[in-house]
């Protein structure tokens, strides 16, 4: 061993001991005839004191930043204590030292506020990983993983490894494929998730399975997506939705406790997908703050159970609202005194292409009880008051209204809500609010193919009440324009997403376990018998031999860690991430391969001109 | 929840309780008007009693093997107790039941001694996994993994995930490659191990890293090799060989305790590679039994430090020995009275092509002190006695002698030793003996390229004493025939293998951490500067910025589990293994991919005629 202690553990009680440390030179400071060195390792920093007697040796072996140093000395009390670090009471008076390895000058400073840009830090990721902020992220990731394993172990789950070299069955995302040399002309695929394998494990009777496992999707990478990512993947059998919700609320609460020392004792809220869309404009609402949408106008088919209040805004010949499919308002608390400049900025914000609204209507709910709007020539005080009542605005609030086509307008209202939440400081970094979103639509309509696609995935079961609708109707859509009238359009999935502070951190479903129902699902997705057999014959086969009722969930491990770590970027929580082009710029991958490799795999390039 | 209890937990104390079970029908037995069903789940088997009142319902819904059944009833004392199962004191008198799913008749019996052949069981692996023997294996695997994680956690190791989509740098085994769509014409490779990444983590200061991780090698599959396999992968910095040996002896001892309840308190033996080859004929000796090789004749360069005793067998004009490069004897204890038939069988055994000897010489050390050999016309009693003394044979032993070319003869002697160990019952299934093998050669000679290859891998450091030899000599081999005289031929690696009962379960080394030494190694392997930079530029770069001394080890997780489970086959310990052609016959992978996938990846097939 090159050391007797680490750089984080020496305290006053160790004074007078002779010890040896090894680590990296953080700083070198010379004061007259003595030299101070901050020595760093994974555990902390310890100050080393080189007295005059070592000057000759230091001159012959000058120390530089990031040099690897082994130093033996006596623990001494520091005259100038540093209360900011745990070892701040002591220093090591050096008796002898050895430079174990030198270092070139690093391309950026190894400290929390580094001067290195993103690209440079990725190229020298091995140096970036030395920074304390990055280390804390990986430590948090490890703690989340450990907490997860402990909780699941205590609840009878077994970690069972599923294969990485599987079969390409693209449905939704693209597969990464792996040419097989031993079976020339054929390919493996890397798993997008262990979905079918974990279901087979349920068929095999391993009633509580989990895995923290890499998954792969060959998609164009939006910011903060990675071609390889990690899932906490779980499945149970002989359970219903309620059992899964309870089990995995428990998991997340346990992680909060173990990792953040937070007692999350509150009941986890639940909300249907329709309610989430209606009230928050998206299916992963941030419920840390109370701004809700007021739906002044909307297409009846979209929220069939909701009350139509469009008379509030109609009849005054305001074309913007009259011609809009959807009109949504929200009340920004305490903003009634926004200046013209501030409201103009908000208007500009919603007109940006990412939001895509044509404009923004304002109603100021003045503290004196009066109203003032940007549409005063259409709406009198009484009407404004009625609209304000519908939005549940209070005196002092500023009502913001967007109008346009349903989907875009709802998203804009949701974005605006989040923006106001951020602007007004309502999204508190140290507050965590969990939410289950339930009862998603089972199917979505795919216009290009005039068929259904599975919103979650093709193994998700309908809600028990919708089972007969699914079985007893032909999934083929006769009249494309009227697809909304097809009974399948209203089937709800027995699926659930867990949302944390506006981020989907996990999602799952009760699965189909009946062969006929699974075939009905495949048929709805446009797969004929031959394709079903080719892609999923093993699963259909397994369902013939006593498949139990089962369901599960998967958490995005990278995302969960980044939220718990208070970061927007999952990349900060992955030791060796890839950039937006799917490249590892440190090792320079992907890269070319040898002719011999092409020859052995019996493939060649077919590059487009 | 579909059940209140599992099929393994009910005891006499539960009698009179009303409970619900769910599981699979193992057997159905009808006795007169009542029906007994054994219901099985992951936790055990419970007997269900269906009384006459349920007969009508049973006739309408007949139960079959592997049906999924939910049954509610009252726990009752069994008249006919079964002491062989934990639930044997009770049975469940059924009040109501529901068939949750039916099952076709399984293609083989779901029991320990199944009638299913290997291929059939692999195709229906989801049924094979239901068998108790297979379940026990996966449970053992989970327990080994859990024990490993706990031990390493308690010792300050961090689980850090390394990437799966990396760069192809074939050196030794073939890489599996993954075409990149976003970087057309380029490929990722799947890792053969996280070797360079874990070394970078050491450079980054994460001084104790581990991962239980999938690795990939595209090799022709010998029996019991898998294209994807799992490693317990570990690395430490600021350590020397001794530290690693101690830490990982501790790991394996902890696994013995946690998984097998064995207190392995004995010191783990250590042996140099040369000694292992000399004494046991191979580098992973099974030291559970004491038969050792006696080297009567051998090439001087192979074991330079060993005493030449060839005069014992020379000078009598026995051509078989005189013309052989190597003559090796071993004494089989208590076999002096082997019959002619038995010795003939041994001769046939060594003449099989897998062993490849021309014959076997016998010396019987009779219990009366006399000797009788198959070469009496060459060796008189006195000479036989001297040979027997050299082999440390005792009265009653049978000395077996093989002769021929060094490598083949040594392997044959080793095989013969293992065969006799097995035959004589000396390899006890319930005995475990660990062994460290140390000081491997750093280089092997690759005749086809007339250059060195790294015996372990190119990142292994030479022993400290051989450092100067490595640095100060030109690795180029001038005279191919005299490669043994090159100073590199005698350099020892700072490497270690852990051997358990004759199987290598883990191996590792202290790594090179100096850029110049690493470049010297690459050069020795025939890589010029450009190739070094292309393949390992990132590592050489990292070594410029303060790389600490470090080393590590990797255990073959599948193998370790199979040995602890008492099986020869790692496949029995993998949930979804592949066959010898690298195929998953259950999902039928690898398989063809779509034209669209080829087009997007910009590759095409180039099949040999």
Contacts between the chains, C-beta under 8 A, distances in Angstrom:
chain1	res1	chain2	res2	distance
A	1	B	238	6.7
A	1	B	239	6.0
A	1	B	240	6.8
A	1	B	243	5.1
A	2	B	238	3.9
A	2	B	239	7.0
A	2	B	240	7.5
A	2	B	548	8.0
A	2	B	549	6.3
A	3	B	238	5.4
A	22	B	238	4.5
A	22	B	548	7.1
A	23	B	205	7.7
A	24	B	205	6.5
A	24	B	546	5.6
A	24	B	548	8.0
A	25	B	546	7.9
A	40	B	205	7.5
A	41	B	205	6.1
A	41	B	207	6.7
A	42	B	205	5.2
A	42	B	206	6.1
A	42	B	207	5.2
A	66	B	545	5.7
A	66	B	546	4.1
A	67	B	546	5.9
A	68	B	546	4.8
A	68	B	547	7.1
A	68	B	548	4.9
A	68	B	549	8.0
A	100	B	548	6.4
A	100	B	549	6.0
A	101	B	513	6.5
A	101	B	514	7.0
A	101	B	543	7.9
A	101	B	546	5.7
A	101	B	547	5.5
A	101	B	548	6.7
A	101	B	549	7.8
A	102	B	546	7.2
A	103	B	544	7.0
A	103	B	545	4.8
A	103	B	546	3.6
A	104	B	544	4.8
A	104	B	545	5.9
A	106	B	545	5.9
A	124	B	541	7.6
A	124	B	545	7.6
A	125	B	200	7.6
A	126	B	200	4.4
A	126	B	201	7.9
A	126	B	203	4.9
A	126	B	204	5.0
A	126	B	538	7.9
A	126	B	542	4.7
A	126	B	545	7.4
A	127	B	204	7.4
A	127	B	545	5.9
A	129	B	200	7.9
A	129	B	201	7.2
A	129	B	204	3.7
A	129	B	205	7.6
A	129	B	206	7.2
A	130	B	204	5.3
A	130	B	205	5.4
A	135	B	205	7.7
A	135	B	206	7.6
A	138	B	158	7.1
A	138	B	160	6.0
A	138	B	206	7.4
A	139	B	158	7.0
A	141	B	160	8.0
A	142	B	158	4.9
A	142	B	159	5.5
A	142	B	160	7.1
A	145	B	159	6.0
A	146	B	149	7.8
A	146	B	153	6.6
A	146	B	159	7.6
A	149	B	146	7.8
A	149	B	149	6.8
A	153	B	146	6.6
A	158	B	138	7.1
A	158	B	139	7.0
A	158	B	142	4.9
A	159	B	142	5.4
A	159	B	145	6.0
A	159	B	146	7.5
A	160	B	138	6.0
A	160	B	141	8.0
A	160	B	142	7.0
A	160	B	575	5.2
A	161	B	214	7.3
A	161	B	230	6.3
A	161	B	574	7.4
A	161	B	575	6.3
A	162	B	575	6.6
A	162	B	576	6.3
A	163	B	228	6.3
A	163	B	576	4.9
A	163	B	578	7.5
A	163	B	584	6.6
A	164	B	164	7.5
A	164	B	190	7.6
A	164	B	214	5.4
A	164	B	216	7.4
A	164	B	228	5.4
A	165	B	176	7.5
A	165	B	216	7.6
A	165	B	227	6.2
A	165	B	228	5.5
A	165	B	578	7.3
A	165	B	582	7.8
A	165	B	584	7.6
A	165	B	589	6.9
A	165	B	590	7.5
A	166	B	584	7.0
A	166	B	587	6.2
A	166	B	589	5.5
A	167	B	584	7.5
A	167	B	587	4.9
A	167	B	588	6.6
A	167	B	589	3.7
A	167	B	590	7.2
A	167	B	591	5.3
A	168	B	591	6.9
A	168	B	593	5.1
A	168	B	594	7.9
A	168	B	597	7.0
A	170	B	594	7.5
A	170	B	597	7.4
A	174	B	181	7.2
A	174	B	597	7.7
A	174	B	600	7.2
A	175	B	597	7.5
A	176	B	165	7.5
A	176	B	178	5.2
A	176	B	188	7.9
A	177	B	178	7.1
A	177	B	179	7.0
A	177	B	593	5.7
A	177	B	597	6.4
A	177	B	601	7.2
A	178	B	176	5.2
A	178	B	177	7.1
A	178	B	178	5.5
A	178	B	190	7.1
A	178	B	590	7.7
A	179	B	177	7.0
A	179	B	179	7.7
A	180	B	582	6.5
A	180	B	590	4.1
A	181	B	174	7.2
A	181	B	218	5.6
A	182	B	218	7.9
A	182	B	220	7.2
A	182	B	221	7.7
A	182	B	581	5.7
A	182	B	582	4.7
A	183	B	581	6.7
A	183	B	582	6.7
A	183	B	583	6.7
A	183	B	590	5.1
A	184	B	607	5.9
A	184	B	608	7.5
A	185	B	592	7.2
A	185	B	605	5.5
A	185	B	607	5.6
A	186	B	590	3.8
A	186	B	591	5.6
A	186	B	592	6.1
A	187	B	590	5.3
A	187	B	591	7.1
A	187	B	592	7.4
A	187	B	593	4.9
A	188	B	176	7.9
A	188	B	589	5.8
A	188	B	590	4.6
A	189	B	589	7.6
A	189	B	593	7.9
A	190	B	164	7.6
A	190	B	178	7.1
A	196	B	587	7.7
A	197	B	575	7.7
A	197	B	576	6.4
A	200	B	125	7.6
A	200	B	126	4.5
A	200	B	129	7.9
A	200	B	576	7.9
A	201	B	126	7.9
A	201	B	129	7.2
A	201	B	575	7.1
A	203	B	126	4.8
A	204	B	126	5.0
A	204	B	127	7.4
A	204	B	129	3.7
A	204	B	130	5.3
A	205	B	23	7.7
A	205	B	24	6.5
A	205	B	40	7.5
A	205	B	41	6.0
A	205	B	42	5.3
A	205	B	129	7.6
A	205	B	130	5.4
A	205	B	135	7.7
A	206	B	42	6.1
A	206	B	129	7.2
A	206	B	135	7.6
A	206	B	138	7.4
A	207	B	41	6.7
A	207	B	42	5.3
A	214	B	161	7.3
A	214	B	164	5.4
A	214	B	214	7.9
A	216	B	164	7.4
A	216	B	165	7.5
A	218	B	181	5.6
A	218	B	182	7.9
A	220	B	182	7.1
A	221	B	182	7.7
A	227	B	165	6.2
A	228	B	163	6.3
A	228	B	164	5.4
A	228	B	165	5.5
A	230	B	161	6.3
A	238	B	1	6.7
A	238	B	2	4.0
A	238	B	3	5.4
A	238	B	22	4.6
A	239	B	1	6.0
A	239	B	2	7.0
A	240	B	1	6.8
A	240	B	2	7.5
A	243	B	1	5.1
A	513	B	101	6.4
A	514	B	101	7.0
A	534	B	591	7.7
A	537	B	588	7.3
A	538	B	126	7.9
A	538	B	586	5.2
A	538	B	587	4.9
A	538	B	588	7.2
A	541	B	124	7.6
A	542	B	126	4.7
A	543	B	101	7.9
A	544	B	103	7.0
A	544	B	104	4.7
A	545	B	66	5.7
A	545	B	103	4.8
A	545	B	104	5.9
A	545	B	106	5.9
A	545	B	124	7.6
A	545	B	126	7.4
A	545	B	127	5.9
A	546	B	24	5.6
A	546	B	25	8.0
A	546	B	66	4.1
A	546	B	67	5.9
A	546	B	68	4.8
A	546	B	101	5.6
A	546	B	102	7.2
A	546	B	103	3.6
A	547	B	68	7.1
A	547	B	101	5.4
A	548	B	2	8.0
A	548	B	22	7.1
A	548	B	24	7.9
A	548	B	68	4.9
A	548	B	100	6.4
A	548	B	101	6.7
A	549	B	2	6.3
A	549	B	68	8.0
A	549	B	100	6.0
A	549	B	101	7.8
A	574	B	161	7.4
A	575	B	160	5.2
A	575	B	161	6.3
A	575	B	162	6.6
A	575	B	197	7.7
A	575	B	201	7.1
A	576	B	162	6.3
A	576	B	163	4.9
A	576	B	197	6.3
A	576	B	200	7.9
A	578	B	163	7.5
A	578	B	165	7.3
A	581	B	182	5.7
A	581	B	183	6.7
A	582	B	165	7.8
A	582	B	180	6.5
A	582	B	182	4.7
A	582	B	183	6.7
A	583	B	183	6.7
A	584	B	163	6.6
A	584	B	165	7.6
A	584	B	166	7.0
A	584	B	167	7.5
A	586	B	538	5.2
A	587	B	166	6.2
A	587	B	167	4.9
A	587	B	196	7.7
A	587	B	538	4.9
A	588	B	167	6.6
A	588	B	537	7.3
A	588	B	538	7.2
A	589	B	165	6.9
A	589	B	166	5.4
A	589	B	167	3.7
A	589	B	188	5.8
A	589	B	189	7.6
A	590	B	165	7.5
A	590	B	167	7.2
A	590	B	178	7.7
A	590	B	180	4.1
A	590	B	183	5.1
A	590	B	186	3.9
A	590	B	187	5.3
A	590	B	188	4.6
A	591	B	167	5.4
A	591	B	168	6.9
A	591	B	186	5.6
A	591	B	187	7.1
A	591	B	534	7.7
A	592	B	185	7.2
A	592	B	186	6.1
A	592	B	187	7.4
A	593	B	168	5.1
A	593	B	177	5.7
A	593	B	187	4.8
A	593	B	189	7.9
A	594	B	168	7.9
A	594	B	170	7.6
A	597	B	168	7.0
A	597	B	170	7.5
A	597	B	174	7.8
A	597	B	175	7.5
A	597	B	177	6.4
A	597	B	187	8.0
A	598	B	606	7.2
A	600	B	174	7.2
A	601	B	177	7.2
A	602	B	605	6.5
A	602	B	606	5.3
A	602	B	607	5.1
A	602	B	608	6.1
A	603	B	603	5.2
A	603	B	604	6.8
A	603	B	605	5.9
A	603	B	606	5.6
A	604	B	603	6.8
A	604	B	604	6.0
A	604	B	605	8.0
A	604	B	606	4.2
A	605	B	184	8.0
A	605	B	185	5.4
A	605	B	602	6.5
A	605	B	603	5.9
A	605	B	604	8.0
A	606	B	598	7.2
A	606	B	602	5.3
A	606	B	603	5.6
A	606	B	604	4.2
A	607	B	184	5.9
A	607	B	185	5.6
A	607	B	602	5.1
A	608	B	184	7.5
A	608	B	602	6.1
